[in-house]
């Protein structure tokens, strides 16, 4: 499904709209006892990696469509809105009631229409798909779309080109668009690279689906890693198979572990980012991968976190988000 030449062509196609992001040494390396590099996708024009897949999908849009629609926890919607604006296309973004308002406003700034309906991403997806049928729009899945997958896969190509000695890559995992695309590329370029998907403990749809060997629905929970919420779709065509084939393992981390990882990345590497970005760091901090050896990388996927939430975390305050309560603690270096 993901071919190296197609990914190279995709990178060329989207190159004038995206940034080839830096792969930098992390100051956490000594503390963790491994050589760690961070792929800084938060430096993209929309502050997140999703611009890659969204831009590729919109550039490949057939003239038969009046515009595009998608469901999103924030960053995919922002990417689709950005891409549609660049190509003078209509964009309608459907979001659940759980999405933080800062991400809603981030989408609106690119001129997209936002519909907030449904208590989950699965419900928002259903609304978006129906909208596509009734208004002549192209539905762009956040993960289960070959154009999107090829776009996200360009990150794997860049990582390999920037440092072919990397032996382990930890990727935030939700619907599998990022992890499936990157893993497919890296495994084709070097079958010996270990690729891990990392998600939050509660509501990890891809983890549950691979466990039961079929796309499965899960209950959504409020999480610091809100970008990783949502299902993978019961009729999933691509991302489930890619993750099943190419991921060496899937690791789960707790909300408390995500909280501490956000502090570590902020204080050690001076990076303000979303909870979803640091699940790889959280896995490393808590020794979730046994016998890990060699140069390791993880992707800092986006910076679109609520500023007040991030401020409270780095100051060590308690966090309350709906029914979720995380006991705070001051950072200790």
PAPA-843447 format. One record per residue (C-alpha): residue number from 1; residue in one letter; x, y, z. Coordinates in Angstrom, 1 decimal, always signed. Example, Ala and Ser with C-alpha at 12.3 -4.5 7.8 and 13.67 -1.06 7.14 Angstrom:
n 1	res A	X +12.3	Y -4.5	Z +7.8
n 2	res S	X +13.7	Y -1.1	Z +7.1
***
This chain:
n 1	res X	X +0.0	Y +0.0	Z +0.0
n 2	res X	X +2.9	Y +2.4	Z +0.8
n 3	res X	X +5.6	Y +2.4	Z -1.8
n 4	res X	X +8.9	Y +4.3	Z -1.3
n 5	res X	X +8.8	Y +5.9	Z -4.7
n 6	res X	X +5.3	Y +7.2	Z -4.1
n 7	res X	X +6.3	Y +8.7	Z -0.8
n 8	res X	X +9.2	Y +10.4	Z -2.5
n 9	res X	X +6.9	Y +11.8	Z -5.1
n 10	res X	X +4.5	Y +13.0	Z -2.4
n 11	res X	X +7.3	Y +14.7	Z -0.5
n 12	res X	X +8.2	Y +16.6	Z -3.7
n 13	res X	X +4.6	Y +17.5	Z -4.3
n 14	res X	X +3.9	Y +19.0	Z -0.9
n 15	res X	X +7.4	Y +20.5	Z -0.4
n 16	res X	X +6.4	Y +24.1	Z -1.0
n 17	res X	X +3.7	Y +23.9	Z +1.7
n 18	res X	X +5.5	Y +22.1	Z +4.5
n 19	res X	X +8.8	Y +22.2	Z +6.3
n 20	res X	X +11.4	Y +19.5	Z +6.4
n 21	res X	X +11.5	Y +19.4	Z +10.2
n 22	res X	X +14.6	Y +19.1	Z +12.4
n 23	res X	X +15.8	Y +15.9	Z +14.0
n 24	res X	X +17.6	Y +17.1	Z +17.1
n 25	res X	X +19.5	Y +15.6	Z +20.0
n 26	res X	X +17.5	Y +15.6	Z +23.2
n 27	res X	X +18.9	Y +16.7	Z +26.5
n 28	res X	X +17.0	Y +13.8	Z +28.0
n 29	res X	X +19.5	Y +11.3	Z +26.6
n 30	res X	X +21.8	Y +11.2	Z +29.6
n 31	res X	X +18.9	Y +11.0	Z +32.0
n 32	res X	X +17.3	Y +8.1	Z +30.1
n 33	res X	X +20.5	Y +6.3	Z +29.4
n 34	res X	X +19.9	Y +6.2	Z +25.7
n 35	res X	X +20.7	Y +8.4	Z +22.7
n 36	res X	X +17.4	Y +10.1	Z +21.9
n 37	res X	X +16.6	Y +12.3	Z +19.0
n 38	res X	X +13.4	Y +14.3	Z +18.6
n 39	res X	X +11.7	Y +14.9	Z +15.2
n 40	res X	X +10.2	Y +18.4	Z +15.6
n 41	res X	X +6.9	Y +18.3	Z +13.7
n 42	res X	X +5.5	Y +21.0	Z +15.9
n 43	res X	X +7.5	Y +23.4	Z +13.7
n 44	res X	X +5.2	Y +22.9	Z +10.8
n 45	res X	X +3.1	Y +25.9	Z +9.6
n 46	res X	X +0.0	Y +24.7	Z +11.4
n 47	res X	X +2.1	Y +23.6	Z +14.5
n 48	res X	X +1.5	Y +19.8	Z +13.7
n 49	res X	X +2.5	Y +17.0	Z +11.4
n 50	res X	X -1.1	Y +16.6	Z +10.0
n 51	res X	X -0.4	Y +19.3	Z +7.3
n 52	res X	X +1.5	Y +16.6	Z +5.4
n 53	res X	X -1.3	Y +14.2	Z +4.7
n 54	res X	X -4.0	Y +16.9	Z +4.5
n 55	res X	X -2.0	Y +18.8	Z +1.9
n 56	res X	X -1.4	Y +15.8	Z -0.2
n 57	res X	X -5.1	Y +14.8	Z -0.1
n 58	res X	X -6.3	Y +18.3	Z -1.1
n 59	res X	X -3.7	Y +18.6	Z -3.9
n 60	res X	X -5.0	Y +15.3	Z -5.3
n 61	res X	X -8.6	Y +16.4	Z -5.1
n 62	res X	X -10.7	Y +15.6	Z -8.1
n 63	res X	X -12.7	Y +18.4	Z -9.9
n 64	res X	X -15.9	Y +16.5	Z -9.2
n 65	res X	X -15.9	Y +17.7	Z -5.6
n 66	res X	X -17.0	Y +21.1	Z -4.3
n 67	res X	X -14.6	Y +21.0	Z -1.4
n 68	res X	X -13.6	Y +18.8	Z +1.5
n 69	res X	X -14.8	Y +17.6	Z +4.9
n 70	res X	X -13.3	Y +15.6	Z +7.7
n 71	res X	X -13.7	Y +14.8	Z +11.4
n 72	res X	X -10.9	Y +15.8	Z +13.7
n 73	res X	X -9.7	Y +16.1	Z +17.3
n 74	res X	X -8.0	Y +19.3	Z +16.1
n 75	res X	X -4.8	Y +19.0	Z +14.1
n 76	res X	X -6.1	Y +17.0	Z +11.1
n 77	res X	X -8.9	Y +19.6	Z +10.8
n 78	res X	X -6.4	Y +22.4	Z +11.0
n 79	res X	X -4.3	Y +20.7	Z +8.3
n 80	res X	X -7.3	Y +20.2	Z +6.0
n 81	res X	X -8.5	Y +23.8	Z +6.6
n 82	res X	X -5.0	Y +25.1	Z +5.8
n 83	res X	X -4.7	Y +23.0	Z +2.7
n 84	res X	X -8.2	Y +23.9	Z +1.5
n 85	res X	X -7.5	Y +27.6	Z +1.9
n 86	res X	X -4.3	Y +27.3	Z -0.1
n 87	res X	X -6.2	Y +25.7	Z -2.9
n 88	res X	X -9.3	Y +28.0	Z -2.6
n 89	res X	X -11.5	Y +25.0	Z -1.7
n 90	res X	X -14.5	Y +24.9	Z +0.7
n 91	res X	X -13.7	Y +23.0	Z +4.0
n 92	res X	X -16.2	Y +21.8	Z +6.7
n 93	res X	X -14.6	Y +20.3	Z +9.8
n 94	res X	X -16.7	Y +18.1	Z +12.1
n 95	res X	X -15.6	Y +17.8	Z +15.8
n 96	res X	X -16.9	Y +16.2	Z +18.9
n 97	res X	X -17.8	Y +18.1	Z +22.1
n 98	res X	X -14.6	Y +16.8	Z +23.7
n 99	res X	X -12.2	Y +18.8	Z +21.5
n 100	res X	X -10.5	Y +21.7	Z +23.3
n 101	res X	X -11.7	Y +25.1	Z +22.2
n 102	res X	X -8.2	Y +26.3	Z +21.4
n 103	res X	X -8.1	Y +23.7	Z +18.6
n 104	res X	X -11.5	Y +24.8	Z +17.3
n 105	res X	X -10.3	Y +28.4	Z +17.1
n 106	res X	X -7.1	Y +27.2	Z +15.4
n 107	res X	X -9.2	Y +25.7	Z +12.6
n 108	res X	X -11.5	Y +28.7	Z +12.1
n 109	res X	X -8.5	Y +31.0	Z +11.5
n 110	res X	X -8.0	Y +29.3	Z +8.1
n 111	res X	X -11.6	Y +30.0	Z +7.0
n 112	res X	X -13.1	Y +26.6	Z +7.5
n 113	res X	X -16.7	Y +26.0	Z +8.7
n 114	res X	X -16.6	Y +24.0	Z +12.0
n 115	res X	X -19.5	Y +21.8	Z +13.1
n 116	res X	X -19.3	Y +20.7	Z +16.8
n 117	res X	X -21.7	Y +17.7	Z +17.1
n 118	res X	X -21.6	Y +14.3	Z +18.8
n 119	res X	X -20.1	Y +13.1	Z +22.1
n 120	res X	X -17.3	Y +11.1	Z +20.4
n 121	res X	X -15.0	Y +11.2	Z +17.3
n 122	res X	X -17.0	Y +8.2	Z +15.9
n 123	res X	X -20.1	Y +10.3	Z +15.9
n 124	res X	X -18.3	Y +13.3	Z +14.4
n 125	res X	X -17.0	Y +11.0	Z +11.7
n 126	res X	X -20.5	Y +9.8	Z +10.8
n 127	res X	X -21.7	Y +13.4	Z +10.5
n 128	res X	X -18.8	Y +14.3	Z +8.2
n 129	res X	X -19.3	Y +11.2	Z +6.0
n 130	res X	X -23.0	Y +12.1	Z +5.6
n 131	res X	X -22.1	Y +15.7	Z +4.9
n 132	res X	X -19.8	Y +14.5	Z +2.1
n 133	res X	X -22.7	Y +12.6	Z +0.5
n 134	res X	X -25.2	Y +15.4	Z +0.7
n 135	res X	X -23.1	Y +18.4	Z -0.2
n 136	res X	X -20.7	Y +17.0	Z -2.9
n 137	res X	X -17.6	Y +17.2	Z -0.6
n 138	res X	X -14.7	Y +14.7	Z -0.4
n 139	res X	X -14.4	Y +13.1	Z +3.0
n 140	res X	X -10.7	Y +13.0	Z +4.1
n 141	res X	X -10.1	Y +10.5	Z +6.8
n 142	res X	X -7.6	Y +11.5	Z +9.5
n 143	res X	X -5.8	Y +8.2	Z +9.0
n 144	res X	X -7.5	Y +5.7	Z +6.7
n 145	res X	X -6.8	Y +7.4	Z +3.3
n 146	res X	X -3.9	Y +6.6	Z +1.0
n 147	res X	X -3.1	Y +10.2	Z +0.2
n 148	res X	X -3.0	Y +11.0	Z +4.0
n 149	res X	X -0.9	Y +7.9	Z +4.7
n 150	res X	X +1.6	Y +8.8	Z +2.0
n 151	res X	X +1.8	Y +12.4	Z +3.3
n 152	res X	X +2.5	Y +11.2	Z +6.9
n 153	res X	X +5.0	Y +8.6	Z +5.6
n 154	res X	X +7.2	Y +11.4	Z +4.4
n 155	res X	X +8.2	Y +11.9	Z +8.0
n 156	res X	X +9.7	Y +8.3	Z +8.0
n 157	res X	X +11.6	Y +9.1	Z +4.8
n 158	res X	X +13.1	Y +12.3	Z +6.4
n 159	res X	X +14.1	Y +10.5	Z +9.6
n 160	res X	X +16.0	Y +7.9	Z +7.6
n 161	res X	X +17.6	Y +10.5	Z +5.4
n 162	res X	X +18.6	Y +12.6	Z +8.3
n 163	res X	X +20.1	Y +9.8	Z +10.4
n 164	res X	X +20.1	Y +6.3	Z +8.9
n 165	res X	X +21.8	Y +4.9	Z +12.1
n 166	res X	X +18.5	Y +5.2	Z +14.1
n 167	res X	X +17.6	Y +1.8	Z +15.4
n 168	res X	X +14.3	Y +2.5	Z +17.3
n 169	res X	X +11.4	Y +4.8	Z +16.5
n 170	res X	X +8.5	Y +5.5	Z +18.9
n 171	res X	X +5.4	Y +7.0	Z +17.3
n 172	res X	X +2.3	Y +8.4	Z +18.9
n 173	res X	X -0.5	Y +6.1	Z +17.9
n 174	res X	X -4.2	Y +6.8	Z +17.4
n 175	res X	X -5.9	Y +5.8	Z +14.1
n 176	res X	X -2.6	Y +4.7	Z +12.6
n 177	res X	X -2.1	Y +7.3	Z +9.9
n 178	res X	X +1.1	Y +8.5	Z +11.3
n 179	res X	X +2.4	Y +5.2	Z +12.8
n 180	res X	X +1.3	Y +3.1	Z +9.8
n 181	res X	X +2.8	Y +5.4	Z +7.2
n 182	res X	X +6.1	Y +5.9	Z +9.0
n 183	res X	X +6.5	Y +2.3	Z +10.0
n 184	res X	X +5.8	Y +1.1	Z +6.4
n 185	res X	X +8.6	Y +3.4	Z +5.1
n 186	res X	X +11.2	Y +2.6	Z +7.7
n 187	res X	X +10.7	Y -1.1	Z +7.6
n 188	res X	X +11.1	Y -1.1	Z +3.8
n 189	res X	X +14.3	Y +1.0	Z +4.1
n 190	res X	X +15.7	Y -1.0	Z +6.9
n 191	res X	X +13.8	Y -4.1	Z +8.2
n 192	res X	X +16.0	Y -4.2	Z +11.3
n 193	res X	X +14.6	Y -0.9	Z +12.6
n 194	res X	X +12.3	Y -1.4	Z +15.6
n 195	res X	X +9.1	Y +0.7	Z +15.3
n 196	res X	X +6.7	Y +1.1	Z +18.3
n 197	res X	X +3.3	Y +2.7	Z +18.5
n 198	res X	X +2.6	Y +4.5	Z +21.8
n 199	res X	X -0.8	Y +5.4	Z +23.1
n 200	res X	X -2.7	Y +6.3	Z +26.3
n 201	res X	X -4.0	Y +3.6	Z +28.5
n 202	res X	X -7.7	Y +4.4	Z +28.3
n 203	res X	X -9.4	Y +4.3	Z +24.9
n 204	res X	X -6.5	Y +3.1	Z +22.8
n 205	res X	X -8.4	Y +2.0	Z +19.7
n 206	res X	X -5.6	Y +0.6	Z +17.6
n 207	res X	X -4.1	Y -1.4	Z +20.5
n 208	res X	X -7.5	Y -2.9	Z +21.1
n 209	res X	X -8.1	Y -3.6	Z +17.4
n 210	res X	X -4.8	Y -5.4	Z +17.0
n 211	res X	X -5.3	Y -7.3	Z +20.2
n 212	res X	X -8.6	Y -8.7	Z +18.8
n 213	res X	X -7.3	Y -9.0	Z +15.2
n 214	res X	X -10.0	Y -6.7	Z +13.8
n 215	res X	X -11.0	Y -3.1	Z +13.8
n 216	res X	X -12.8	Y -2.5	Z +17.1
n 217	res X	X -14.7	Y +0.3	Z +18.8
n 218	res X	X -13.6	Y +1.6	Z +22.2
n 219	res X	X -15.1	Y +4.0	Z +24.7
n 220	res X	X -13.5	Y +7.4	Z +24.6
n 221	res X	X -12.0	Y +8.9	Z +27.7
n 222	res X	X -10.8	Y +12.4	Z +28.4
n 223	res X	X -7.0	Y +12.4	Z +28.1
n 224	res X	X -4.0	Y +14.8	Z +28.2
n 225	res X	X -3.2	Y +13.1	Z +24.9
n 226	res X	X -6.5	Y +14.3	Z +23.3
n 227	res X	X -5.0	Y +14.1	Z +19.8
n 228	res X	X -5.0	Y +10.3	Z +20.2
n 229	res X	X -8.7	Y +10.0	Z +21.0
n 230	res X	X -11.1	Y +8.3	Z +18.6
n 231	res X	X -11.7	Y +5.0	Z +16.9
n 232	res X	X -10.1	Y +3.5	Z +13.8
n 233	res X	X -13.3	Y +2.8	Z +11.9
n 234	res X	X -14.9	Y -0.6	Z +11.8
n 235	res X	X -14.5	Y -0.6	Z +8.0
n 236	res X	X -10.8	Y +0.4	Z +8.2
n 237	res X	X -9.1	Y -0.3	Z +4.8
n 238	res X	X -5.5	Y +0.7	Z +5.3
n 239	res X	X -4.1	Y +1.9	Z +8.6
n 240	res X	X -5.1	Y -1.2	Z +10.6
n 241	res X	X -3.3	Y -3.5	Z +8.2
n 242	res X	X -0.2	Y -1.3	Z +8.1
n 243	res X	X +0.1	Y -1.1	Z +11.9
n 244	res X	X -0.6	Y -4.8	Z +12.2
n 245	res X	X +2.1	Y -5.6	Z +9.7
n 246	res X	X +4.8	Y -3.1	Z +10.5
n 247	res X	X +4.7	Y -2.2	Z +14.2
n 248	res X	X +6.9	Y -4.3	Z +16.5
n 249	res X	X +4.8	Y -3.5	Z +19.5
n 250	res X	X +2.2	Y -1.1	Z +21.0
n 251	res X	X +3.0	Y +0.5	Z +24.3
n 252	res X	X +0.5	Y +2.2	Z +26.6
n 253	res X	X +1.2	Y +5.0	Z +29.1
n 254	res X	X -0.9	Y +6.4	Z +31.9
n 255	res X	X -2.1	Y +10.0	Z +32.3
n 256	res X	X +0.3	Y +10.5	Z +35.2
n 257	res X	X +3.2	Y +9.4	Z +33.0
n 258	res X	X +2.1	Y +11.7	Z +30.2
n 259	res X	X +1.9	Y +14.6	Z +32.8
n 260	res X	X +5.5	Y +13.9	Z +33.9
n 261	res X	X +6.8	Y +13.6	Z +30.4
n 262	res X	X +5.3	Y +17.0	Z +29.5
n 263	res X	X +7.3	Y +18.5	Z +32.3
n 264	res X	X +10.5	Y +16.7	Z +31.3
n 265	res X	X +10.3	Y +17.8	Z +27.6
n 266	res X	X +9.6	Y +21.4	Z +28.7
n 267	res X	X +12.3	Y +21.7	Z +31.3
n 268	res X	X +15.0	Y +19.6	Z +29.7
n 269	res X	X +14.5	Y +20.5	Z +26.0
n 270	res X	X +12.6	Y +23.8	Z +26.3
n 271	res X	X +9.7	Y +22.4	Z +24.2
n 272	res X	X +6.0	Y +23.3	Z +24.7
n 273	res X	X +3.9	Y +20.6	Z +23.1
n 274	res X	X +0.7	Y +18.5	Z +23.3
n 275	res X	X +0.3	Y +15.5	Z +25.5
n 276	res X	X +0.1	Y +13.2	Z +22.5
n 277	res X	X +3.6	Y +14.3	Z +21.5
n 278	res X	X +5.3	Y +13.0	Z +24.7
n 279	res X	X +3.9	Y +9.5	Z +24.9
n 280	res X	X +7.1	Y +8.1	Z +23.4
n 281	res X	X +9.1	Y +10.0	Z +26.0
n 282	res X	X +6.8	Y +8.7	Z +28.7
n 283	res X	X +7.4	Y +5.1	Z +27.5
n 284	res X	X +11.1	Y +5.6	Z +27.7
n 285	res X	X +11.0	Y +7.3	Z +31.1
n 286	res X	X +9.1	Y +4.4	Z +32.6
n 287	res X	X +11.2	Y +1.6	Z +30.9
n 288	res X	X +8.2	Y +0.3	Z +29.0
n 289	res X	X +10.4	Y -1.2	Z +26.3
n 290	res X	X +12.7	Y -3.9	Z +27.7
n 291	res X	X +16.3	Y -4.2	Z +26.4
n 292	res X	X +16.0	Y -1.1	Z +24.3
n 293	res X	X +19.4	Y -0.4	Z +22.7
n 294	res X	X +20.8	Y +1.9	Z +20.1
n 295	res X	X +19.9	Y +5.3	Z +18.7
n 296	res X	X +16.3	Y +6.1	Z +19.3
n 297	res X	X +13.9	Y +8.7	Z +18.0
n 298	res X	X +10.4	Y +9.9	Z +18.7
n 299	res X	X +8.1	Y +12.4	Z +17.0
n 300	res X	X +7.0	Y +15.6	Z +18.7
n 301	res X	X +3.9	Y +15.8	Z +16.7
n 302	res X	X +2.3	Y +19.2	Z +17.6
n 303	res X	X +2.3	Y +22.2	Z +19.8
n 304	res X	X -1.4	Y +23.0	Z +19.9
n 305	res X	X -2.0	Y +22.5	Z +23.6
n 306	res X	X -4.2	Y +24.8	Z +25.7
n 307	res X	X -1.7	Y +27.4	Z +27.2
n 308	res X	X -3.4	Y +27.4	Z +30.6
n 309	res X	X -3.3	Y +23.6	Z +30.8
n 310	res X	X +0.3	Y +23.5	Z +29.9
n 311	res X	X +1.2	Y +26.2	Z +32.4
n 312	res X	X -0.5	Y +24.3	Z +35.2
n 313	res X	X +1.3	Y +21.1	Z +34.3
n 314	res X	X +4.8	Y +22.7	Z +34.2
n 315	res X	X +4.0	Y +24.4	Z +37.5
n 316	res X	X +3.1	Y +21.1	Z +39.1
n 317	res X	X -0.5	Y +21.8	Z +39.7
n 318	res X	X -3.4	Y +19.3	Z +39.9
n 319	res X	X -5.2	Y +18.9	Z +36.6
n 320	res X	X -9.0	Y +18.4	Z +36.4
n 321	res X	X -10.5	Y +17.7	Z +33.0
n 322	res X	X -14.2	Y +16.5	Z +33.2
n 323	res X	X -14.0	Y +13.3	Z +35.3
n 324	res X	X -10.3	Y +13.0	Z +35.0
n 325	res X	X -8.2	Y +14.2	Z +37.9
n 326	res X	X -4.4	Y +14.1	Z +37.8
n 327	res X	X -2.5	Y +14.8	Z +41.0
n 328	res X	X +0.2	Y +17.4	Z +40.3
n 329	res X	X +3.8	Y +17.4	Z +41.5
n 330	res X	X +6.6	Y +19.9	Z +41.1
n 331	res X	X +9.3	Y +19.0	Z +38.6
n 332	res X	X +12.5	Y +17.6	Z +40.0
n 333	res X	X +15.5	Y +17.5	Z +37.7
***
